[in-house]
């Protein structure tokens, strides 16, 4: 009877050792990174394994919702008005950007 070395087969995985205690946070993401590595290796090698059939492999993300764009616009307007206030204090006149933003927001 002949036996083959499991390490010589392309789909074999190395043996895992016993679990060891570790400090909280010391191994965050290690298991996920390990799974991602094995999945990527199977994809590169063209293997049809359970890993390449996981839902995350061919996942298509939804379109980005417009809410983050609104938040960016609000943050930009607040920054512009803050700097306009600084200009007004320094020059004693309303800053042009404040008038423009006031018109743009209907104020």
C-alpha positions in Angstrom: 0.0 0.0 0.0 1.4 3.4 -1.0 0.6 6.6 0.7 1.0 10.1 -0.7 2.2 13.0 1.3 -0.8 15.3 1.9 1.4 18.3 1.4 2.0 17.3 -2.2 -1.7 17.6 -3.2 -2.8 21.0 -4.4 -5.9 21.2 -2.2 -4.4 20.1 1.1 -4.4 22.5 4.0 -1.7 22.5 6.7 -2.6 21.0 10.0 -3.7 23.5 12.6 -2.1 23.4 16.1 -3.9 23.6 19.4 -5.6 26.8 20.3 -3.5 29.0 22.6 -4.7 31.8 24.9 -3.9 35.2 23.6 -4.4 38.8 24.8 -7.6 40.5 23.8 -7.2 42.2 20.4 -3.9 40.5 19.7 -5.3 38.3 16.9 -8.1 40.5 15.5 -8.7 39.6 11.9 -6.2 36.8 11.7 -8.9 34.1 10.9 -10.5 36.3 8.3 -7.1 37.1 6.7 -6.3 33.4 6.7 -9.6 32.5 5.0 -9.1 35.2 2.5 -5.6 33.9 1.7 -6.7 30.4 1.2 -9.6 31.6 -1.0 -7.3 33.7 -3.1 -4.9 30.9 -3.5 -7.7 28.6 -4.7 -8.9 31.3 -7.2 -5.4 31.8 -8.5 -4.8 28.1 -8.9 -8.2 27.7 -10.6 -9.4 25.2 -8.0 -13.1 24.5 -7.6 -13.3 24.3 -3.9 -15.9 25.2 -1.3 -13.9 28.4 -0.6 -14.4 29.8 -4.1 -18.1 29.1 -3.9 -18.5 31.3 -0.7 -21.0 34.2 -1.2 -18.3 36.7 -0.6 -16.2 35.7 -3.6 -18.4 37.0 -6.3 -20.2 39.6 -4.2 -21.5 42.7 -5.9 -21.9 45.7 -3.7 -25.0 47.9 -3.9 -24.6 51.3 -5.5 -23.3 53.9 -3.0 -26.2 55.7 -1.4 -26.3 59.5 -1.8 -26.3 60.2 2.0 -22.5 60.4 2.3 -22.5 62.9 -0.5 -25.0 65.1 1.4 -22.8 64.8 4.5 -19.7 65.9 2.5 -21.7 68.9 1.1 -22.8 70.0 4.6 -19.3 69.6 6.0 -17.9 71.7 3.1 -20.6 74.4 3.6 -19.9 74.6 7.3 -16.1 74.9 6.7 -16.7 77.6 4.1 -19.0 79.6 6.5 -16.5 79.2 9.3 -13.7 80.6 7.2 -16.1 83.3 5.9 -16.6 84.3 9.5 -12.9 84.6 10.0 -12.5 86.7 6.9 -15.4 89.0 8.1 -13.8 89.5 11.5 -10.5 90.3 9.9 -11.8 92.7 7.2 -14.9 94.0 8.8 -17.0 93.2 5.7 -19.0 90.1 4.9 -17.0 87.5 2.9 -18.1 86.9 -0.7 -18.4 83.1 -0.1 -20.9 83.8 2.7 -23.1 85.7 0.3 -22.8 82.9 -2.3 -23.6 80.2 0.2 -26.5 82.2 1.5 -28.0 82.5 -2.0 -27.3 78.8 -2.7 -29.2 77.7 0.4 -32.1 80.1 -0.1 -31.3 82.2 3.0 
